[in-house]
Amino acid sequence: MIGKEYLHTAQALLRSAKSITDETIANRLMVLAADYERRVHKAALAPAADRAGSSPRLAKSD
């Protein structure tokens, strides 16, 4: 499951960020971890949208 993989990656990035003494690199890792957490949330919402029959893409209006 993709969401689970993203969550594991986010957790690993956060652990790494906590152990790094270079603040700039630690902050970048935390931002990257937050991005993966957003991906977890997005992946969790995708199956619900599929079940509802709606597409995550926006429909074009003419």
C-alpha positions in Angstrom: 0.0 0.0 0.0 1.5 3.3 -1.1 0.2 5.3 1.9 1.9 3.0 4.3 5.2 3.3 2.4 4.9 7.1 2.5 4.3 7.0 6.2 7.4 4.8 6.8 9.5 7.2 4.8 8.2 10.2 6.6 8.9 8.6 10.0 12.5 7.7 8.8 13.1 11.3 7.7 11.9 12.7 11.0 14.2 10.3 12.9 17.1 11.4 10.7 16.2 15.1 11.2 16.3 14.7 15.0 19.7 13.2 14.9 21.4 15.7 12.6 23.2 18.6 14.1 23.2 20.8 11.0 20.0 22.8 11.4 19.6 23.6 7.7 19.7 20.0 6.7 17.5 19.0 9.6 14.9 21.6 8.5 15.0 20.3 4.9 14.4 16.8 6.1 11.4 17.9 8.2 9.9 19.7 5.2 10.4 16.6 3.1 8.8 14.5 5.9 5.8 16.8 5.9 5.4 16.4 2.2 5.4 12.6 2.6 2.7 13.0 5.3 0.6 15.0 2.9 1.0 12.2 0.4 -0.2 9.7 3.0 -3.3 11.9 3.5 -3.9 12.2 -0.2 -3.4 8.4 -0.8 -6.0 7.8 2.0 -8.5 10.0 0.3 -8.1 8.5 -3.2 -9.9 5.2 -2.6 -12.9 7.1 -1.1 -13.1 9.3 -4.2 -13.0 6.2 -6.4 -15.8 4.6 -4.4 -17.9 7.7 -4.7 -17.4 7.6 -8.5 -15.8 11.0 -8.7 -12.5 11.6 -10.4 -9.8 13.6 -8.6 -9.1 15.5 -11.8 -11.0 18.6 -12.5 -13.5 18.4 -15.3 -13.0 20.9 -18.2 -15.9 23.3 -18.8 -16.4 24.7 -22.3 
